[in-house]
Amino acid sequence: MNQKKWIRIVSIYSVIYTAITLFNSVLYLYNGIYEDPSGNWHELDRAIILLIGIAAFELCTNLPVKPLALRYLIAYIPSQLLAFAYVWFSGLREPLAKTAYRDIWINFTSLFVLLCIINTVIYVFKKKRGERQ
């Protein structure tokens, strides 16, 4: 991978991590919680899960598989399973919330779907732009 690609990946990762962390903090404050009850582990868990998601997304954007939906599915399934495995291993460190697997499925899937929609729009735009030239 070239340097521009790495800078793009790190930038996407950083922006998404910052947005999610700020959103989480605002929700905690809105609900009257002034300190993260899970502490630093929660931040590290978020960073690792996001890293899994970004790696999966980069994988699906670079797979030479057509159609796009199949490419997304090929990247999503193992990465979601890896996220579930990470949650399971984190349960060895501390007790999991009753909704831990549901929460990771919702959060991981929603972010993955959002990135896939954005990627598809960019792909279609580039394809149409390339056809006009």
C-alpha positions as CSV (number, residue, x, y, z in Angstrom):
1,M,0.0,0.0,0.0
2,N,1.2,3.5,-0.8
3,Q,1.6,6.3,1.7
4,K,-1.6,8.1,0.6
5,K,-3.7,5.0,1.2
6,W,-2.2,4.6,4.8
7,I,-2.9,8.3,5.5
8,R,-6.5,7.9,4.3
9,I,-7.0,4.8,6.5
10,V,-5.5,6.4,9.6
11,S,-7.5,9.6,8.9
12,I,-10.8,7.7,8.6
13,Y,-10.0,5.6,11.7
14,S,-9.2,8.8,13.7
15,V,-12.3,10.7,12.6
16,I,-14.7,7.8,13.3
17,Y,-13.1,7.0,16.7
18,T,-13.2,10.7,17.7
19,A,-16.9,11.0,16.6
20,I,-17.9,7.9,18.4
21,T,-16.1,8.8,21.6
22,L,-17.6,12.3,21.6
23,F,-21.1,10.9,20.9
24,N,-20.7,8.4,23.7
25,S,-19.5,11.1,26.1
26,V,-22.5,13.4,25.2
27,L,-24.9,10.5,25.8
28,Y,-23.3,9.8,29.2
29,L,-23.5,13.4,30.2
30,Y,-27.1,13.7,29.0
31,N,-27.9,10.7,31.2
32,G,-26.2,12.2,34.3
33,I,-23.1,10.0,34.2
34,Y,-20.0,12.1,34.6
35,E,-17.4,9.4,34.4
36,D,-17.2,6.4,32.1
37,P,-18.1,3.5,34.4
38,S,-16.0,1.1,32.3
39,G,-13.0,3.3,32.3
40,N,-10.0,2.9,30.1
41,W,-10.8,-0.6,29.0
42,H,-13.9,0.7,27.3
43,E,-11.8,3.1,25.3
44,L,-9.4,0.4,24.3
45,D,-12.3,-2.0,23.4
46,R,-13.8,0.7,21.2
47,A,-10.5,1.3,19.5
48,I,-9.9,-2.4,18.8
49,I,-13.5,-3.0,17.5
50,L,-13.2,0.0,15.2
51,L,-9.8,-1.3,14.0
52,I,-11.5,-4.6,13.1
53,G,-14.3,-2.7,11.3
54,I,-11.9,-0.4,9.4
55,A,-9.7,-3.4,8.4
56,A,-12.8,-5.3,7.1
57,F,-14.0,-2.2,5.2
58,E,-10.6,-1.8,3.6
59,L,-10.6,-5.5,2.7
60,C,-14.0,-5.2,1.1
61,T,-13.1,-2.2,-0.9
62,N,-10.1,-4.0,-2.3
63,L,-11.4,-7.5,-3.0
64,P,-11.6,-8.3,-6.7
65,V,-15.1,-9.8,-6.3
66,K,-18.2,-8.6,-8.2
67,P,-21.0,-7.7,-7.4
68,L,-20.3,-5.2,-4.6
69,A,-22.9,-6.7,-2.3
70,L,-21.1,-10.1,-2.4
71,R,-17.8,-8.3,-1.7
72,Y,-19.3,-6.6,1.3
73,L,-20.7,-9.8,2.6
74,I,-17.4,-11.6,2.2
75,A,-15.7,-9.0,4.4
76,Y,-18.6,-8.5,6.9
77,I,-19.1,-12.1,8.0
78,P,-15.6,-12.9,9.2
79,S,-15.1,-9.4,10.7
80,Q,-18.4,-9.6,12.6
81,L,-17.3,-13.0,13.9
82,L,-14.0,-11.5,14.9
83,A,-15.8,-8.7,16.8
84,F,-17.9,-11.3,18.6
85,A,-14.7,-13.3,19.5
86,Y,-13.2,-10.1,20.9
87,V,-16.3,-9.5,23.0
88,W,-16.1,-13.0,24.3
89,F,-12.4,-12.6,25.2
90,S,-13.1,-9.3,26.9
91,G,-15.6,-11.3,29.0
92,L,-12.6,-13.1,30.5
93,R,-11.3,-9.8,31.8
94,E,-14.6,-8.5,33.3
95,P,-18.2,-9.6,33.3
96,L,-20.1,-8.7,30.1
97,A,-23.3,-6.7,30.0
98,K,-26.3,-8.8,29.3
99,T,-26.7,-7.1,26.0
100,A,-23.0,-7.1,25.0
101,Y,-23.4,-9.3,21.9
102,R,-26.5,-7.5,20.7
103,D,-24.8,-4.1,21.3
104,I,-21.7,-5.1,19.3
105,W,-23.8,-6.5,16.5
106,I,-25.9,-3.3,16.3
107,N,-22.9,-0.9,16.5
108,F,-20.6,-2.9,14.2
109,T,-23.3,-3.6,11.6
110,S,-24.6,-0.1,11.5
111,L,-21.1,1.4,11.1
112,F,-20.2,-1.2,8.5
113,V,-23.5,-0.6,6.5
114,L,-22.9,3.2,6.7
115,L,-19.4,2.8,5.3
116,C,-20.7,0.4,2.6
117,I,-23.4,2.9,1.5
118,I,-20.8,5.7,1.3
119,N,-18.4,3.4,-0.7
120,T,-21.2,2.4,-3.0
121,V,-22.2,6.0,-3.7
122,I,-18.6,6.9,-4.4
123,Y,-18.2,3.8,-6.7
124,V,-21.4,4.7,-8.7
125,F,-20.4,8.3,-8.9
126,K,-16.9,7.4,-10.2
127,K,-18.3,4.9,-12.6
128,K,-20.8,7.4,-14.1
129,R,-18.1,10.1,-14.3
130,G,-15.8,7.7,-16.0
131,E,-18.5,6.8,-18.6
132,R,-19.2,10.4,-19.5
133,Q,-15.5,11.1,-20.3
